[in-house]
Amino acid sequence: THGHAIGDTILKEFVIAIRKGIRATDLVGRFGGDEFLILLPTGDKERARKIAEGVAKIVGKSVININQQTFQITTSIGVATYPDDSKTAEDMFSKADSALYIIKRKGGNGVSAV
């Protein structure tokens, strides 16, 4: 809608917002398009959910100003954990994706766990 340059800036600002809500040991990566992964090497499902909820709040409060235009962004997050939800990475990504679509069907801007 607004072009690649603005889209790229919004993605960069989105990652900056995510990093404000995660720990130094956590990793963020772009999975494709507008999908990102946050890998939490330590913690349980409840900790993952709390971090995801914090990230969603931080992102939701983010206001991005580009070329005299203001953009407000939100995020939908699906949470799945190893080994509670899955024994393989592929299955865990699938379950996180399923959880993501649960929150998207509810209107987005929130967190859902498997």
C-alpha positions as semicolon CSV with decimal commas, in nm:
position;residue;x (nm);y (nm);z (nm)
1;T;0,000;0,000;0,000
2;H;0,274;0,247;0,097
3;G;0,566;0,103;-0,101
4;H;0,871;-0,108;-0,023
5;A;1,075;0,164;0,147
6;I;0,805;0,239;0,404
7;G;0,736;-0,132;0,450
8;D;1,104;-0,198;0,515
9;T;1,121;0,084;0,770
10;I;0,813;-0,050;0,948
11;L;0,967;-0,399;0,962
12;K;1,287;-0,255;1,112
13;E;1,091;-0,060;1,373
14;F;0,888;-0,371;1,448
15;V;1,205;-0,566;1,528
16;I;1,329;-0,282;1,750
17;A;0,999;-0,301;1,942
18;I;1,026;-0,681;1,973
19;R;1,378;-0,656;2,114
20;K;1,252;-0,428;2,389
21;G;1,030;-0,711;2,514
22;I;1,270;-1,004;2,508
23;R;1,572;-1,110;2,709
24;A;1,933;-1,082;2,594
25;T;1,946;-1,460;2,549
26;D;1,640;-1,471;2,320
27;L;1,673;-1,464;1,942
28;V;1,460;-1,287;1,680
29;G;1,457;-1,383;1,314
30;R;1,247;-1,314;1,010
31;F;1,073;-1,633;0,898
32;G;0,935;-1,488;0,576
33;G;0,727;-1,194;0,462
34;D;0,581;-1,041;0,774
35;E;0,638;-1,347;0,992
36;F;0,903;-1,356;1,262
37;L;1,026;-1,614;1,512
38;I;1,130;-1,546;1,866
39;L;1,332;-1,833;2,008
40;L;1,354;-1,855;2,384
41;P;1,635;-2,096;2,474
42;T;1,530;-2,108;2,840
43;G;1,201;-2,100;3,023
44;D;0,871;-2,281;3,021
45;K;0,540;-2,224;2,842
46;E;0,415;-1,974;3,101
47;R;0,734;-1,769;3,068
48;A;0,705;-1,781;2,688
49;R;0,345;-1,663;2,706
50;K;0,436;-1,374;2,939
51;I;0,719;-1,264;2,712
52;A;0,488;-1,285;2,409
53;E;0,222;-1,078;2,587
54;G;0,483;-0,818;2,679
55;V;0,606;-0,803;2,320
56;A;0,249;-0,761;2,191
57;K;0,193;-0,470;2,433
58;I;0,519;-0,298;2,338
59;V;0,451;-0,338;1,965
60;G;0,093;-0,212;2,011
61;K;0,221;0,106;2,176
62;S;0,470;0,170;1,896
63;V;0,408;0,468;1,673
64;I;0,622;0,499;1,363
65;N;0,665;0,832;1,186
66;I;0,784;0,820;0,825
67;N;0,772;1,110;0,580
68;Q;0,512;1,298;0,784
69;Q;0,293;0,986;0,803
70;T;0,212;0,808;1,128
71;F;0,179;0,431;1,144
72;Q;0,061;0,229;1,440
73;I;0,135;-0,141;1,432
74;T;0,011;-0,446;1,617
75;T;0,115;-0,809;1,626
76;S;-0,042;-1,150;1,659
77;I;0,170;-1,416;1,830
78;G;0,135;-1,793;1,842
79;V;0,324;-1,973;2,121
80;A;0,445;-2,333;2,117
81;T;0,715;-2,488;2,334
82;Y;0,956;-2,778;2,323
83;P;0,918;-3,046;2,446
84;D;0,570;-2,978;2,589
85;D;0,396;-2,920;2,256
86;S;0,620;-3,104;2,015
87;K;0,930;-3,317;1,980
88;T;1,044;-3,170;1,645
89;A;1,113;-2,817;1,524
90;E;0,886;-2,860;1,222
91;D;0,592;-2,970;1,435
92;M;0,655;-2,693;1,686
93;F;0,649;-2,429;1,409
94;S;0,325;-2,582;1,279
95;K;0,167;-2,566;1,624
96;A;0,283;-2,209;1,681
97;D;0,134;-2,120;1,341
98;S;-0,197;-2,283;1,440
99;A;-0,198;-2,083;1,763
100;L;-0,121;-1,768;1,563
101;Y;-0,425;-1,819;1,344
102;I;-0,646;-1,863;1,650
103;I;-0,558;-1,512;1,763
104;K;-0,588;-1,374;1,409
105;R;-0,943;-1,514;1,379
106;K;-1,027;-1,328;1,700
107;G;-0,921;-1,001;1,540
108;G;-0,548;-1,018;1,601
109;N;-0,330;-0,805;1,825
110;G;-0,269;-1,059;2,096
111;V;-0,125;-1,394;2,199
112;S;-0,248;-1,750;2,175
113;A;-0,071;-2,063;2,299
114;V;-0,122;-2,423;2,191
